[in-house]
Amino acid sequence: MLQLFRNFFRSKIGIVVTLAFLGLIAFAFASMDVANTGTFGGVAGGDRVAVVGDNRIDSSDLSVLATDTLGRIRQQDPTVTMEQFIAEDGLQLTLDNAISRIAIAELGKRFGLRAGSRLVDSEIAADPNLRGLDGQFSADNFRAFLRQQGISEDLYREDRAMGLFSQQMVGPLQRTPRLPDKVVRRYAEMQVETRNGQIAALLATAFLPDGDPSDDQLEAFYADNSDNYMRPERRVVRYATFNEGTFSDSVEPTDEQIAARYEENAAQFAASENRTFTQLIATTQAAAQAIADEVNGGTSLEASARAKGLSTTRIPATSRADLARTASEAVATAGFSANEGSLTSPARGELGWYILRVDNVEEVAARSLAEARTEIAETLRAEMTREALNEGFREIEDRFSRGGSLSEVAEYLGIEVVSTQPITATGQVYGTQETAPNELAPVISNAFEMEEGRPQLAELVSGESFIIYDVSDITRAAIAPLAEIREDVANAWRFDQGMKAAGAATARIMDRVKGGESMAEAVRAEETALPGPRPFRLNRADVQARGQIAAPEALFLSMAEGTTKPLESEELGAWFVVQLDEISSPELPEDSEIVGTMRNSLLQFLPDEMVEQFIAATRDEVEIEINDVAVDAVAALLTGQTN
């Protein structure tokens, strides 16, 4: 679990989110007052968790950041609780990222960097998420965006400015650097090297204690490792599904309704004409007229357009009304007045001056009421179905808002309520390998955010199937009582004792090896009968081709020649003593593909490594004070441990 948190914060995405403002941490962080606010005289007192230069981070700010970060981690693992997040350094990592971000901006100001209002304006205007249908910045979209995120424009601009400081400081470091050939060649040679040595495995099972732990030993072990016995939150979801037929089975338009719709849309069923065009748009009337003159003089429309760096577009069969709507009334008038095969005079439209060539004219005959009946009936049926659904939804929501229960609304709909077994946020039935019914998949996430006994309505398949649901029997995430898992804890204690004893034996073996004994002699000297060391040979290329690597192999590949090292692996249930005797590596030719591949591989990781080193150096340059008491108070508040 800790690795999940660290991978999130250390990933490229995590770095960009922290430093370049992509709207994740930044939105939560925008609630913070990170402008220059004078010197605060340290972090003692008040609710400050940290002071970075002349900027402060308050307890409420850290709380918002932690909640926001946990929410995004839950997108990868919905079962993660705030208690686990706190216990496994998630809060500290969140605070570290916030401090780093402010420190970079602070150092940028010292170096004379600026992020003025005009630069912020240009950044906002360039954001594709804030553009309208015309591709330009939309103030309405911007305001809607701010409302959706629940932040003010000033706070948004403040955070944009901080992101710009980060980009100016960090951006140059992420440009592709050059690497010395000797460095690349050394790494390349490592990829084809072969390592020889030996390894001794000390399994925990060889050192398991006899008998059961005492009550005091078991209770102490349970207390020290209680996080390992956290049971996830589980809920019972009650639900009932229905479809459009629940409201629309009896929907059928009458003859009178069909006739009335026919009369209302008489023009639609009257004789009409559709035309196919080739279109060219010029920026000025003079340019359009010059093209028209060339075409009328014998040049094709396409050739004339290409000569001027323009292009033509084919408009498929369209009506006069549709052309007027997409271009303009003037363009439609010109297009439907010209004869088939002829060119229109330039006409002003939405995008400039239009020239149309009439490629085809299709006459559409009038349709009688009888001929149009099926089409009209289908249209009316769809409209009436939507209206019936909307009316039904309004009734359901009204009943829920008035305190109606799930069972009452299900009875009104004539459908049956089904209850799940207790399920977790991942959709798994607690304590089994079963999963919740498939129809619940779209609402499980929301079900774990709902209050008990507050039913909701949701759409499963757009316009087709729907669900009403609520939650009951909520069991919050909690540590399992010792009495219920006593045997499991006892087994874990035995394993822990075995690992500790194996670790002590490993230390004794290491001392003997350092004293000059061979690995085999050092292992034989143990009172516990252990298998002797076995030869260990690894070729790095073979390991990479295999795609998997065990912990002892990873250590073996990172050791220096002639060294011996210990390794603990709880996953493998053993301690290892690994000895590397010899490294052999062939000399690579100057034009080796391995060298080129290694150069490209290293260049992928070097920018991020340089950024991390820069962040560390920045934190050394900026005065940072952290109030551990306030941080602990935030942790207690988030986990509900305050009075």
Buried (B, 14 or more C-beta within 10 A) or exposed (E): BEEBBBEBBBEEBBBBBBBBBEBBBBBBBBBBEBEEEEEBEEBEEEBBBBBBBBBBBBBBBBBBBBBBBBEBBBEEEBBBBBBBBBBBBBBBBBBBBBBBBBBBBBBBBEEEBEBEEEBBEEBBEEBEEBBEEEEEBBEEBBEEBBEEBEBEEEBBBBBBBBBBBBBBBBEEBBEEEEBEEEEBBEBBBBBBBBBBBBBBBBBBEBBBBEEEBEEEBBEEBBEEBBEEBBBBBBBBBBBBBBBBEBBBEEBEBEEEBBEBBBEEEEEBBEEBEBBBBBBBBBEEBEBBBBBBEBBEEEBEBBEBBEEEEBEBEEBEBBBBEEBBEBBBBBBBBBBBEBEEEEBBBBBBBEBBBBBBBBBEBEEEEEBEBEEBBEBBBEBBBEEBBBEBBEEBBEBBBEBBEEEBBBBEBBBEBEBEBBEBEBBBBBBBBBEEEEBBBEBBEEBBBEBBEBEEEEBBBEBBEEEEBBBBBBBEEBEEBEBBEBEEBBEEBBEBBBBBBBBBBBBEBBEBBBEBBEEEBEBEEBBBEBEEEBEEBEEBEBBBBEBEEEEEBEBBBEBBBEBEEEEBBBBBBEEBBBBBBBBBBEBEBEEBEEEBEBBEEBBEBBBEEBBBEBBBEBBEEBBEEBEBBBBEEBBBBBBEBBBEEEE
